[in-house]
């Protein structure tokens, strides 16, 4: 197989008028063969995404500076010094990128069908009807149910997994030779994550394209990649075939990454960090553990009063229908649990199971259809706005997606 993408001596500095420059990538180099998958691996801030943005020509021109020795070649053509018209010809049609957060990439004011068809009209010269038909076929290919109806839906009307599938459809619309996937499953639960990864692997094989997969999840790397490049502090620490990296890692940082994965042997022990391994004896085998034992959490005392109690919480959404026959969707049904001071309750389930709806209903960001949320003996759901106002300072929420 021929080399599709070649990166040599990639150096990227971010400059500022008021602060010292920051070197995000320092002399990194790697190559990607056609019809293969290369994984860029490393913790946050290692330079993975910046490397991908450099390949796509998406680095901010006013603040990013590439080194004089940098060489970027795609399909035998240099990517340095290209004009905007040249990039518009390459991006989307010959190379595409799936970003980590679909909601910050999809335009909220345009329908899914319009955004998909726009790419096809611009890059493929299709008419409106032909582009819409092709857009529906793409949604069907990436596994979105009722594709014809979803063409007229807006991004906020889709689940996180469906939004990511739309992004994949957009990236593949013009059948590019290279697909860059920048942590496309980070914000998804494990069930949807598995579906997306299987979909990407199937589409890559079916369309005979190459994929540059950016991740910090070594479990995904072992399943999808042919070769691995390990990055830290903007530098390539180790590179090679996936089997070699996982069984015969040479660099201390690579060994630390492999060793920090959760395993059944470490149940009841603190999950080790990169620093734990880098500061310890690097000859320790990955299967061994450092002597760090967590104290078991004491059971809740029987006489403790719950700080907050949820009883038979219910939420029903109207999803259309006529005035006399409205259709309804039951998102939450008879959910009950108690929360105690200093304790954490984990609400677990796959996408669509009702977890977020429970949280929003508890804080009255959604109006519950039934049930009670008791705090200090008062049902928060039955209070007026004025009565509920003092409770707001005691009830806070961190949302899943800071960009949205």
N, C-alpha and C positions, 0 to 999 in steps of 0.2 A: 504493500500500500504506500502511496505517495504522501509526502508531508503537506498537509493542508494549511497549517498555521505554524509559524516560527517566531518565537520571541527571544531576542538576545539582548543581554545587558540592559534590561528595562529598569530605568531609574526615574522616579517621579517625586518631585518636591512640591509642596504647597507653600506658597509665599504669601506674606501679608505685609502691609505697610507699617503696622504697629507691633508686630510680633516676629520673633525669629522664624525662619522657614522650617518646615517639618518634612522629613524624608519618609514618605509612605512606602515606597518600594525602592530597594537598594540592589541594583544589578541582577535582578531575577531573570531567569531564562528557562524556557521549556518549549517543546514542540508537540503538535497534535497531528496524528496521522488521519487520513480520510477514513470514514466509516468506523471510527473507534471512539472511546470515551476516556477523557483525561480528567481526573479529579484534582482540584486545587484544595488542599486541606490546611487548616490552621485555626487558631482561636481568633476571636474578634480583634481587629486592629493589625492583623498579620500582613495585610496588603493584598488579599485575594480579590476583593471587589474592585479595588483601584486598578489592579492588573487587567481585569476584564473590561472596565470602562476605557482603559487605554487602548485595548484592542478594538473596541467599538467606536473609538473617536469621540467619546462622550465626557472626557475630562473637562472641567470648567476652564475655558481659555484664559480668563483673567487672573486665575490663581494657581493653576497647575503648570509645572515646567518639567519636560522630559529631558533626560541627559543626552549629551552629544553623541555618546556611543550606542544609544538605543537603536535597535533594529526590529521592526515589526513587518512581517511578510504574510500575506494571505493569498493563496492560490498563485504564488510566484510574484505577486505585486506588492510593492512597498506601501504601507499604510501611513507613512509619515508625509506630512506636507500636502495632503489631499485637500482639494477645495470642497466647499459645501455640496456642490452639485455631484461630485464624485462620491461623497459619503451617502448622499440620498439615493444614489444608484446601487450602492453596495448594501447599506443597512436595510433590513427587511426582506430584500430579495435574495441576497447571497449569505448574509449572516444575520441572525436574530438573537434577541436576549429576553429571557424571562426574569423579571425582577422579583425580589423577596416579598414585596407587599403589593398584591394586585390592586387594592383599593387606591393606592397612591399613583397607580399607572393607568387605570381605567378612568375615562372622563365621566364624572357623575351626571352630566347634563345631556349626554347622548346615549341612545339605546345601544345594546350589545350588537345588534345587526348593523347599525350605522357604522360603528367603529371597525367592525370586521370588513364590511364592504368597502370602506374608504381605502384600506390598504390594497385591496384587489383592484380598485379603480385606478389608484395612483401607480402601482407597480406593474400590474398586468394589463391595464387599459381596458378592463371589462366595463360593460354597460351596467346600469343600475339593476335590471332584472337578473342578468347573469351573475353579478356580484352577490346579490342576495341569495340566489340559489346555491352558489358556491359557499357562502357563509353558513347556510343551514347544513350543508354537507360536512363542513369543518366541525360544527358543534356536535353533530352526530358522531363524527370520528373520535372526538375526545370524550365521548360518553355522557353528554348532557341530555337528560330526558326531555321529551317534548320540545325538540330543537326548534321547530317552526314557530312555536309560541314564544320561546325564549328570545327570539330575534328582536322582539319589541319590548323586552324587559330592560330595566336599568340596572346598573351594577349593584345598587343597594338592595335590590330585590332578590339577589342570589346569595347562597351561602358562601363561606370562605373557600370551600373546595371547588364549588362551581365557578367562582371568580377566577381561581387559579387555572381551571380548565379553559376558560375563555382566553386567558393570557397565553396559554399554550397554543390554542387554535390560532390566535393572532400571530404568534411567533412562527408558526408553521404554514401560514396562509400561502406564502410564495415559494414554499419548498426550498428553504435555504440549505446550503452545504454545511453550514456550521450553526449549531444552536448553543448559546451560552445560558446556562441555568444557574442563577445566583441565589442559592439557598431557597429554592421555590417551595419547600414544604415546612419551613421553620414555624410558621404561625398556624399550622394545621395539626389536628389530633392524629394519633398514630394510625387509626383506621383509614382516614382520608389520605394521610401521608403515603401509606402503602399503595393505595390505588393510584395516586399521582405518579409514584416512582415506577410502578408496573407499566403505566400508560407511556411514560417517557421512554422506557426501555423498548417497548413494542414499536412505538413510532420511529425511534432512531433506527431500529433494525429494518422496519418496513420501508422507510424512505431512504435508507442507505446514506444517512448523514452522520457527521461527527458531532460530538457533544463535549463541551467544556463545562464540567459540573463543579460548582463551588459549594463547599459545605464544611462544617465542623463536626459532622456526624460520621464517625468511622464505620458505624454499622451499615449506613447507606453505601459508603464507598466500597465495602467488601462485596456488595451485591451488584453494583451497577458499573464500576469502573474497570478499564483494562490496565491503565497506568495511573500512578499517584505522584503528585508533587506536594511536598510538605513545606509550608512557609511559616516563618516566624520573624517578627520585626522587619518585614519587607524583604527578607532574604530567603532563598531556597535552601532548606536544611538537608533535604534528602529527596531523591526521585528514583522511580523504578517501577517495574511491574507490580500489580497489586498483591500478588502472592508473595513476592519477595519482601515487600514492605511490611506485610503483616506477620511474616514468619522469621525474617532475618534482618530486622531493622538495625541500623548501625548508629544513627544519630541519637544522642541522649534525649532530645526533644521529641523525636518520633516515638521512642520507647515510653516517654512520659504520657504522650497522647494515648497510646495503646493501653497503658496501665491504668489510666483514669476512667476507663469504661466500667460501669456497674457490672458486677458479676454475682452469682449466687453464693460464692465463697465469702463475700464480704457483708452478708446480711447482719444488721445490727451494728455495723461499723460506719464511721464517718466516711463519706465519699471523698477520696483523695483528690487533690488538685495538682495542677502542673507543677507548682512550686514545691509541693511535698516531695515529688519524685526528683525534680531537678536539684534540690538541696540535699537529697539523701544519696546513698550509695547507688550509682547508676548501674551497678552489676546485679542489683536485685531483680529476680525474674518477675515478669508481668503477673504471673499467677499468685505471687506472694503479696502479703499486705503489710503495711507499716502498723506498729502497735498503737493504734488510736481507737479507743473504744468509747462509744457513746453510752451514757447512763440511760437505762430504760425510763420512759416517761411514766410517772405514777398515774394510776387510775383516778378518775374523778371521784372525789369524796361524795358519799351518798346524800349528805345534808346540804351540799352546795346548791344555791339557787342559780338557774340558767340566766346568763346575761341577756340572751335573746332566744326566743322560741318561735319556731315556725310550725303551724298546725294546719294540715290539710290544704296547703296552698294550691290554687288552681288558676290556670290562665288559658282562655280560649280566644282565638283570633277569627274574625270574620274574613272569609276568603272569596267572597262573591256570591252570586246567585240573585234571584229576584227578591222583591220586598217581602213576599209571603213565603219564600223558601230559601232563606239564607244558608249558604254552606259555611261550616265552621271547622276549624282545625284546633284540636286539643293539644297544646304545647306542653302544659304542666298539669298533672292530675294527682291530687291528694299527697303532696310532698310534705313531710314532717321531719324536723330534727331540732336539736337544741345546741346552743353555743354557750360555753362557759368562759369566764374570765381567764386570760392567759393560755387558752387552748386554741387549737386550729382544727377546723372541720374541712375535710377535703370533699369537694363535690366533683365526681368523676363520671365521665361518659363521653361517647363519640359525638361528632357534630350533629346537631338537630335533636339531641336528647333532652334539651330543656335547661341545661346548666345556667347559661347566661340569662335566660328568661326568669329563672328563680331569683337570681341576684338583682335584676332590674326591678322585679315586682316587689322584692323586700324593701327596696329603697324608694318605691313609688315612682320610679322612672317609667314604669309600665303600670297600668291600672289592673290589679288582680281581679279575676272573675269570681274568686271565692277564697275562703280560708282566713287565717289570722297570722299576724306577725306581732308577737308580744314582747314588749320591753318595759321593764319596771311595772308590770301588771297592766299596761295599757295596750290596746290593739292599734298599732300604728296605721293600719289600713283604714280604720274608721274615723281617724282624726280629720278635722278640717285643716286647710292649708295653714292657717294661723297657729293652730294647736301643734301641727307637725313641725313647724319651722324651727323650734329649739332643738329638736332631735337631729337636725341635719349636721350639726357640728360633731356629733358623736358617730355618725354613719358615713363612711367615705368609701369610694370605689376607685380602683385602678383598672382602666379599660385595657382590652386585649391589644388594640391597635392605636398607638400614639399618633400616627399620621392621619388617621381618619377622625 
